[in-house]
Amino acid sequence: MKFIVVEGPIGVGKTTLTHKLSATFGYDLLLEGANENPFLERFYHDQKQWALQTQLYFLLQRAEQLNALRQNDLFEPVRVADFLIHKDRLFAGLTLDDDEFSLYDKVYQHVISSIPCPDLVIYLQAPVDQLQARIKRRGIACEQNITDQYLARLSEAYVDFFLRYDESPLLIVNTEHLNLAESTRDYENLVEYILSIRSGRHYFNPVAG
């Protein structure tokens, strides 16, 4: 596998897992750089006013990152990313009105055509109360205004997106009873499962023990 993506809603731990996989296997990191988006903090305070600017910035930023790698023929090393550009329309569909989405989608269709699909997508899930607890715990100021209602809508949109996603092998991981940040056993069990995947759709759903 040359290109692996970790995805999931805000607070689910995708960047943490991305860093751990990078350290374990010596993968090169490709991170979304949300803190570089000048509209994001304003979006969390007023979604309607700043949604279009926020989404277009993320779309173009991510496309630029991925196209730069391709043009420089740097996909030869294995890379792990904490974003899947193909799911950017998910956020746009949640936050934009019809006219804004029509404009956004024209840009999306233009930039997405040259973007390669990952060799594996790891989609992390968690209940809304856990997402909210993790958001509060990490203490990023602009995220503290995120409501349970928004997280619920976002989580449902992720489920719907990945229900239809078939462009890459997909591993769906229920993290409700996992501590991938601190439990060596949980992390090693997941890595062992990842290494067994060759194609298709898979589920990693450990129960509380």
C-alpha positions as CSV (number, residue, x, y, z in Angstrom):
1,M,0.0,0.0,0.0
2,K,1.5,3.3,-1.1
3,F,-1.2,5.7,0.2
4,I,-3.3,5.2,3.3
5,V,-6.0,7.6,4.7
6,V,-7.4,7.9,8.2
7,E,-10.8,9.6,8.3
8,G,-13.7,10.3,10.7
9,P,-15.6,13.2,12.4
10,I,-14.0,15.9,14.5
11,G,-12.6,14.4,17.8
12,V,-12.5,10.8,16.7
13,G,-8.7,10.6,16.8
14,K,-7.8,10.4,13.1
15,T,-4.7,12.6,13.4
16,T,-3.5,10.7,16.5
17,L,-3.8,7.4,14.6
18,T,-2.1,8.9,11.5
19,H,0.9,9.9,13.6
20,K,1.1,6.5,15.3
21,L,1.0,4.7,11.9
22,S,3.7,7.0,10.6
23,A,5.9,6.3,13.6
24,T,5.3,2.5,13.5
25,F,6.0,2.0,9.8
26,G,8.1,5.0,8.9
27,Y,5.4,6.4,6.7
28,D,5.6,10.0,5.5
29,L,2.9,12.2,7.0
30,L,0.3,14.2,5.0
31,L,-1.8,16.4,7.4
32,E,-4.7,18.6,6.6
33,G,-3.4,21.7,8.4
34,A,-6.8,22.8,9.7
35,N,-5.1,25.5,11.7
36,E,-3.9,27.1,8.5
37,N,-7.5,27.8,7.3
38,P,-8.1,31.5,8.1
39,F,-11.9,31.1,8.0
40,L,-12.3,28.1,10.3
41,E,-12.6,30.0,13.6
42,R,-15.1,32.4,12.1
43,F,-17.0,29.4,10.7
44,Y,-17.4,27.8,14.2
45,H,-18.9,31.1,15.4
46,D,-21.1,31.7,12.4
47,Q,-21.5,28.7,10.0
48,K,-23.9,30.4,7.6
49,Q,-21.7,33.4,7.0
50,W,-18.4,31.6,6.6
51,A,-19.2,28.1,5.3
52,L,-18.4,28.7,1.6
53,Q,-15.1,30.3,2.2
54,T,-14.1,27.6,4.7
55,Q,-15.0,24.7,2.4
56,L,-13.3,26.2,-0.7
57,Y,-10.2,26.9,1.2
58,F,-10.0,23.3,2.5
59,L,-10.8,21.9,-0.9
60,L,-8.1,23.9,-2.7
61,Q,-5.5,23.4,0.1
62,R,-5.9,19.6,0.0
63,A,-5.9,19.4,-3.8
64,E,-2.7,21.5,-3.9
65,Q,-1.1,19.1,-1.4
66,L,-2.0,16.0,-3.3
67,N,-1.2,17.4,-6.7
68,A,2.2,18.5,-5.5
69,L,3.0,15.0,-4.4
70,R,1.9,13.6,-7.7
71,Q,3.7,16.1,-9.9
72,N,6.9,15.5,-7.9
73,D,6.5,11.7,-8.2
74,L,6.6,11.4,-4.4
75,F,4.0,8.8,-4.2
76,E,6.7,6.2,-4.2
77,P,7.2,6.3,-0.5
78,V,4.3,5.1,1.6
79,R,2.3,8.0,2.9
80,V,-0.5,8.2,5.5
81,A,-2.9,11.2,5.6
82,D,-5.5,12.4,8.0
83,F,-7.9,13.5,5.3
84,L,-9.8,12.1,2.3
85,I,-10.4,14.8,-0.2
86,H,-13.2,12.9,-1.8
87,K,-15.3,13.4,1.3
88,D,-15.0,17.2,1.2
89,R,-18.5,17.4,-0.4
90,L,-19.8,15.8,2.8
91,F,-19.1,19.0,4.8
92,A,-20.2,21.2,1.9
93,G,-23.6,19.4,1.8
94,L,-24.1,20.1,5.6
95,T,-23.2,23.7,5.6
96,L,-23.9,25.3,2.2
97,D,-27.2,26.5,0.7
98,D,-28.2,25.3,-2.8
99,D,-26.6,28.2,-4.7
100,E,-23.4,28.0,-2.7
101,F,-23.2,24.2,-3.1
102,S,-23.7,24.5,-6.8
103,L,-20.7,26.9,-7.0
104,Y,-18.6,24.7,-4.6
105,D,-19.4,21.5,-6.6
106,K,-18.2,23.1,-9.9
107,V,-14.8,23.7,-8.3
108,Y,-14.8,20.3,-6.6
109,Q,-15.5,18.5,-9.9
110,H,-12.7,20.4,-11.6
111,V,-10.0,19.7,-9.0
112,I,-10.9,16.2,-8.0
113,S,-10.4,14.6,-11.5
114,S,-6.6,14.4,-11.1
115,I,-6.5,13.2,-7.5
116,P,-5.5,9.6,-6.9
117,C,-7.6,7.3,-4.6
118,P,-6.0,5.8,-1.5
119,D,-4.9,2.1,-1.3
120,L,-6.7,1.9,2.0
121,V,-9.2,4.2,3.9
122,I,-9.5,3.7,7.7
123,Y,-12.8,5.3,8.8
124,L,-13.0,5.8,12.6
125,Q,-16.4,6.1,14.4
126,A,-17.3,7.1,17.9
127,P,-20.6,8.1,19.7
128,V,-21.3,11.8,19.8
129,D,-20.7,12.0,23.6
130,Q,-17.2,10.6,23.2
131,L,-16.5,13.0,20.3
132,Q,-17.6,15.9,22.4
133,A,-15.6,14.8,25.4
134,R,-12.4,14.5,23.3
135,I,-13.0,17.9,21.8
136,K,-13.3,19.4,25.3
137,R,-10.3,17.5,26.5
138,R,-7.9,18.7,23.7
139,G,-9.1,22.3,24.3
140,I,-8.7,23.9,20.9
141,A,-10.5,27.2,21.4
142,C,-12.4,27.5,18.2
143,E,-13.8,24.0,18.6
144,Q,-15.5,24.6,21.9
145,N,-18.5,26.1,20.2
146,I,-19.3,22.8,18.3
147,T,-22.7,21.6,19.4
148,D,-23.9,18.0,19.9
149,Q,-26.4,18.6,17.2
150,Y,-23.7,19.5,14.7
151,L,-21.6,16.5,15.7
152,A,-24.7,14.2,15.3
153,R,-25.4,15.6,11.8
154,L,-21.7,15.3,10.9
155,S,-21.5,11.7,12.1
156,E,-24.6,10.7,10.2
157,A,-23.2,12.3,7.1
158,Y,-20.0,10.3,7.5
159,V,-22.0,7.1,7.9
160,D,-24.0,7.9,4.7
161,F,-20.9,8.8,2.7
162,F,-19.0,5.6,3.6
163,L,-22.0,3.4,3.1
164,R,-21.7,4.3,-0.6
165,Y,-17.9,4.6,-0.8
166,D,-16.3,2.0,-3.0
167,E,-13.3,3.7,-4.6
168,S,-10.8,2.1,-2.2
169,P,-10.5,-0.7,0.2
170,L,-12.3,0.4,3.4
171,L,-11.8,-0.5,7.1
172,I,-14.5,0.8,9.4
173,V,-13.3,1.0,13.0
174,N,-15.7,1.4,16.0
175,T,-13.5,3.2,18.6
176,E,-16.1,3.3,21.3
177,H,-14.2,0.7,23.4
178,L,-10.8,1.5,22.0
179,N,-8.0,3.7,23.3
180,L,-5.8,4.0,20.3
181,A,-3.9,6.9,21.8
182,E,-2.8,5.2,25.1
183,S,-3.5,1.5,24.9
184,T,-0.6,-0.4,23.2
185,R,-2.8,-3.6,23.0
186,D,-5.6,-1.8,21.3
187,Y,-3.3,-0.2,18.8
188,E,-1.3,-3.4,18.0
189,N,-4.6,-5.3,17.5
190,L,-5.7,-2.7,15.0
191,V,-2.4,-2.7,13.2
192,E,-2.5,-6.5,12.9
193,Y,-5.9,-6.3,11.4
194,I,-4.8,-3.5,8.9
195,L,-1.9,-5.7,7.7
196,S,-4.4,-8.5,6.8
197,I,-6.4,-6.3,4.4
198,R,-6.0,-6.7,0.7
199,S,-9.3,-5.5,-0.8
200,G,-13.0,-4.9,-0.1
201,R,-14.9,-3.6,3.0
202,H,-13.9,-4.6,6.5
203,Y,-15.1,-4.0,10.1
204,F,-13.1,-3.7,13.3
205,N,-15.5,-3.6,16.1
206,P,-14.1,-4.8,19.5
207,V,-16.5,-5.0,22.5
208,A,-15.8,-3.8,25.9
209,G,-13.8,-6.2,27.9
